[in-house]
Structure formats: structure tokens, C-alpha cells
Amino acid sequence: MFTLLRKIRLQLLTENKTGRYLKYAIGEILLVVIGILLALQINTWNEDRKSGIREMKLLAELKTNLQINIQNLQTDIKRQQKSAAIIDYLLEHLDNRKPYNDSLAYFIKEADYAPDVVLSASAFETLKSTGLELIKTDSLRSAIINLFEIDYPTLMQETRRLEDQIWPVSAVPMYQKHFRMENKDYYIVNNYKALLDDKEFTNMLSFRGHLRKASTKRKLKSIEQTQDVLTLIKKELDNQ
């Protein structure tokens, strides 16, 4: 192609056709420029296509992460609701000074259970390392960032802060005072009358019951926030 164009230029110069040569030279330059622009456009299209593929892949991974998070939160909520109900039962039993029964050992052990907050964020970490601008829709990108950078950390911080402050300082000494662990399934009461007379223990138990219920509300809200972002991701994937 370029050999042919060079021959035409030489022929025009040899025939002393300067005007035609200049027009031809300008046309050739325009042709080269157009070729360069087309090449750049094709390259841009290819990069956009690759970027779109990466975006859809990460959104699919985020979708999976969020579905796992909802399942984990729902499981935690069920355990916390069970624990809160057990605490209510124990408080009613102890406050009314009802006689000891063998089921109390199991209930007391269950009342001490507090699930950790376990949330999956592997896809978001990959997105951060790749570049958050990979998500082209501004509203979706903002929703994802808010969920993983604000909503989730707030949930984890509040849950752990309350449990970490109360459990070692208040709960552990009370349990060590009144119970011994016979095996991993239940606690044995050392002195049931002393337990009935210990208002500090029932106050601690009541406060932890409140924490269970408050944590359940936070996790229910977190499920709603997660579901909102999940809906946006599904909509984005369906539109591709």
C-alpha cells in the first residue's frame, strides 16, 4: 500500500504537477490520520470490552458474597433470638425463685452464646485493588462502597465493642463464681441459693439479653442494606 502511494508521489513530482502533488500529499496525510484514529478507536473498544467483562465478573462475585452475608446474618439472628428467649426464661425463673431443674444447666450455657459477625468481602477487596472506577454506574458504585466501607464496619464495630466490653469484665467473673463447666454442653451450678440471691448476676444477664435484642435489630437492618445493594447488582447484571 505505502509502496504504491510512494510511486504515485514520485510520478507527480517527475511530471512537475506540484498542485496535484500537494493535494495528494494532504489526502495521504488525512488517510494516515484516519487510520491512526481508527486504530485508537478499535483499541478503545477492545479495552472497554475487556473492562466490561471484568466488571461483570466482579459484580457476579459480589452478588455471591452478599448472598452469603445475608445467609450468615440470618443464621446469627436465629441464634441470637434463641439466646434472648433463653435469657428471658432464666430471668423469669430466677426472679421468681423457682426451684432448680436439670434444664437450667443447658439454658445457662446457651445464654452465654454470642455469635461473631462473619461477612464475606473478597470480591470487594479485589475491586479495590483493581480500581473502584471499574464499576461504571455511579449509584451502584456508591452503594457498594457505602455497604462495605461504612455499613458493615459499623455493624461489626458496634457488635464487638459491646460484647468485648461486657463479656470479659462482667460475664466471665459471674460465670466463674456460680458455675463450673462439667463438659462443653452445659454448666453446673455451684450453689443454687447463692445464685438466686445474686442480683448482680441477674442484672448482668438482663443486660446481655438487651444486647442480643439490640444486635438482632442491627443485623436485620444490615440484611436490608445488603438486599438493597444485591438488587442493584442483579439489575446491572440483567441489563448486560
Sequence and secondary structure as in RCSB ss.txt:
>XXXX:A:sequence
MFTLLRKIRLQLLTENKTGRYLKYAIGEILLVVIGILLALQINTWNEDRKSGIREMKLLAELKTNLQINIQNLQT
DIKRQQKSAAIIDYLLEHLDNRKPYNDSLAYFIKEADYAPDVVLSASAFETLKSTGLELIKTDSLRSAIINLFEI
DYPTLMQETRRLEDQIWPVSAVPMYQKHFRMENKDYYIVNNYKALLDDKEFTNMLSFRGHLRKASTKRKLKSIEQ
TQDVLTLIKKELDNQ
>XXXX:A:secstr
 HHHHHHHHHHHHHTT HHHHHHHHHHHHHHHHHHHHHHHHHHHHHHHHHHHHHHHHHHHHHHHHHHHHHHHHHH
HHHHHHHHHHHHHHHHHHHHTT    THHHHHHHHHT         HHHHHHHHH GGGS  HHHHHHHHHIIII
IHHHHHHHHHHHHHHHIIIIIHHHHHHHEEEEETTEEEES HHHHHH HHHHHHHHHHHHHHHHHHHHHHHHHHH
HHHHHHHHHHHHHT 
